[in-house]
């Protein structure tokens, strides 16, 4: 009799595990409403930078739900699963296909790279027709120019960013991404600003017509105990770059660069509203690029407008703390 009473008084599968159902629902709502999270202290940007990784909480919560034999927790997990698949499910398959007229590549070569010559040779072997390098130091610049000279007869370097090409270049100019701002910025001469310039725009002469290519290295982000996720410099640069792209008259545009952020980040709305990610459209997987030893985010980007991405991939590691990226595009 006592055993029967105890069995009858036990909570059923719908009542068990309510403490697991609550975080499952919160997880789903966080991913669903990530754009509504305050960006005070950079919280919104931080969440959006690592948004794909929130899916790892699902199997953890599922294991707890099965252990507790909780039907309510299992049903609650449907929300984060559906939201995650809606956001990132399209990245799980291989969307690349043969073809393409031009191969473009980008690499943050790293200012602490101990083997710039090896990095240059590896990039030359990638077969890219157009190669963008950022975070070039004055000491390593000559090495890259020497090692890439045979494969790329045309190149331009402005400050710490450069473009190497198998096709002629013209109309190269710096792009102001507001690394300097405020009253003192106006007093600095152009040659001083050019020394640490971090963005350029040039035209590549292709068989299909002129292609506008932007190379950019936006400001770094930092995590501070008091200020949180500091993104001011990057966000200011993203806004300025978006304005430059909006003013671009050429219908065919490619942006290559280390943008120090993922394209899920709200800070890049002015850019993603105009350009499309080659990885999203023609890649296989997330294409994470940083840090090179254990990539957790794709902050090195190839974005396009007026051309079609046929394939997108991550190149092998070099001596940098970033992985290089490449894409094949067509008209």
N, C-alpha and C positions, 0 to 999 in steps of 0.2 A: 504493500500500500504506500509506504513512504517513498519507494523508488518511483512509483507511478506518479505521485504528487510532484516529486522533484522534476521528473521528465516533462510533466504538463506545465510546470512553472518556468521552465527555461525559455528564454526569448527565442522567437523564431528567426529564420534567416533574414527576414525583412527588418527585424528590430536589432539584430546583432551588427556590430561594426559601424555604428553611426559616427563614431569618432574618426573613422576612415573615410566615410562618405563626405564629410564636411571639407577636408583638405582637397579631396578629388574635385569637388565643385569649385572651390576657390582657385585651384590650378587651372581649370577650364576657363573660368571667368577672367583670370589674369591674362591668359593668352588671347582670349577673345577681345578683351578691352584694353590691350596694351597701349594703344594710342591715347587712351584717356588717363594713363598714369601721369602724375605730375612730373615735370622735368626739373623740379627744384633739387639742387644738388646733383643734377645730371641723372637722377634716378630713372627717368623714362628711357633715356639713351642707353644706360647700362643694361636695363632689362631687355631692350630691343637688340642690343649687341649679341647677347647670348640666348636669345629667344628660342632657337631650335633645341638647345640643350635642356629646356624645361620638359621636353618629352621624356627624359630619363626618369622623371618622377613617376611616370605611369606604371612601368613594370614593378617598381618598388611598392606602390600602393596596391597594385593587383595582387602581388604576393601576400601582402597583409590581408587583403579581402578574402583570398582563398583560404588562408590559414584560419581566419575567423569564420569562414563559411558564411560570409555576409552577402546576401543578394543585393541589399541596398547600396553597399559600397561598389559592387561590380557595375550596377546600373549607373551610379554616379560617375564612374570612370569613363562612360561613353562620351560625356561632354568634352573632357580634355583630348580624348582620342580623335573625335570628329574635328575639333578645332585645329589640332596639330596637323592632321592630314590635309585639312583645307588650306593651311598656311604653307606647308612644306612637302606635302605628298607628291607634288609635281616634280620635286627635285630628286626623287628616289630612283627614277628610271633614267636610262640613257637616251637623250633626245638628239644626239648628234647624228649626222648623216653625211655621206660622201659629197665631195664637191667643194667649191669655194674658189675665189679668184685671188685672194690675198691673205697671208698669214701675218697677224700682228701679235706682239708679245710685250709684256711689261715686267719689270723686276726692280724692287727696292734692293739695290746691291749691298746696302749696309755700310755705314761709315766706319765700322770696326772690322770689316771684311779683311781677313789676313791673306787671302789669295785672290786678288782681283783679276790676275791673269787667267787663272783657272776658271773663274766665273765667266769671264769674257769668252773663253774658248767654248765652254759649255753652252752659252747662249747662242754663239755663232753656229754651233752644231744643231741647234733646234730647228733650223730651216726657216726662221721667221723672215719675212720680207721687210717688216718695219719693227724696230725694237726700241722701246722706251726704257730708259734707266733713270731712277731717281735716287736721291741721297748720295750723289757723287761728291767726293771730296777733291780738293785741289791736288792732293798728293796722288790720288789714284786715277785722276782724269787721264793723264798721259798714257797710263797702262791700258785703259779701255780703248783709247783712240788707236793705239798701236796694234792691239790684238784684234780689233774689229775692222781695221782698215781694209783688209783683203775682201772680206765678205760684204762689207757695206761701204761703197765708195762715197756715199753722201751722209753727212751727219751735222748736227747742230747742238751746241750746249749753251745754255743760259743759266748761270748760277749753278745750282745743284741738280738740275734736271737736263736731260739730253735725249735726242732721238737719232737713231742710226737707221739708214734706209738703203735698199737696193735700187730705189727709184729717186728721181730728182726731187729736191725740196725747194720751196720758195715761200716768201712772205712770212718768215719767222719773226715772231715778236714775243716779248714777255706778257704774261697775263697777271694782273694785279689781284692776288687773292688775300689782300689785307693782312699780310704778316706784320706790316707796320700800320698803325692807325693812331689817330689823335693829332693834335697840333704839331708835335715834333716831326711826325712823318712827312709833312709837307716841306720841311726844311732840308731834308736829306737829298743830296744830288743823285741823279739817275744812276751814275756808275757805282755808287755805294750800294744802292738798292739791288742792282743787278748782281752783285757779288753773292748775295744770298737768295736770289730769286728762286722760287719753287714751282713755277708753272709757266708753260709756253704754249703757243699756238703756231702751227706751220701748215703748209699745204703740200701734200704728196701727189705728184703727177702720176696717175695710173692710166692704163689703157682705156679704162671706162670713164675717165674724166678726173677732175681734181677732187681730192679727199681732204677735208679739214681734220687735222689730228691735234688733239690737246693732250699735253702731258702735265700731270699735276701731282704734287706731294703736299697734301694738306697738313695743317698743324697737328702736333701730337696731342694725345689725351693722357690725363693723369688721374690717379685715385689718391685723394688726400683725406686724412682722418677727419678733418674739420669741414672741408669744402665739398667732400664727396667726389663724384665723377666729374672732373674738370674738362670741359670740351669747348671752352670759349673760342680759342684760336681756330680749332677745326671748324666749328659751326660758322664762324665769320667767313672763313675761306670757302666753305660750301655754298654759302649765300652768294658770295662774289663770283664764284665759278658758275653758278646757275645763271647769274645775270649775263656773264660773258657768253654762255652757250645760247641764251635767248636772243642775243644780238648777232649771233653767227648767221651769215647770209647763205653759206653753202648748205645745201640740203643733206649732203652726206658728211656725217661727223662721227669720229671715233674718239673716245676719251680713254686714255691709258694712265693709270696712276695708283699710287698708294693713297687712299682717301682716309685712312685711319678710322674706318667705320664700316659697318655692314649696310647693305641697301635696305634693311628693315628699319634702320634708324631714321626717326622723323626728321633729323637734321638735313637729310639729303632729299627732302621732298621736292625742292626746287630743281634738282638734277634728274631724279627718277621720273618726274612728270614730263621730261623732255626726251630722255634717253632710256634705252632698254639694256638690261644686263645680258651679255652673251652667255654667261654661265646658266642663268635662269632659262634661257630659250634653247640653248643647244649644248648644254653640259651634261655630265654624268655625276650626280651627287651634289654635295654642297660646295666642293672645291675650296675647302679651307686653306689659307695660306700663311697664317701666323699663329703662334711662333713656329718656325720651321721644324723644330724637333718634335713638337706635338701640337699640330694646328688645331685651333678651336674656333677660329673666325676667319671669314674671307674679307680682308680689308684691302686687298689688291684687286683692282677692278678693271674690266674691259666693258665699256658701255658704248652703245651705237645708236645712230639715228640715220635713216635713209639707206641703210645697207642691211643685209640679212646675215645673221650669224648661222653658220653651218655646223660648227663644232667648237667646243671650248674645253680646255683641259689645264691641269697643273703640271708644270715641268719639274724635273728632278731638282733636288736641293743643291745649293751651291754653298759658298762660304758665308752667305748672308743669314740673318735671322728671319728672313721672309722667303717664301717659295715663289718662283716665277710663274706667271700665267700666260697662256696663249689662246688664240682663237682664230678660226678660219672664217672669213666673211666673203660674201658675194653680192653682186648687184642685181 
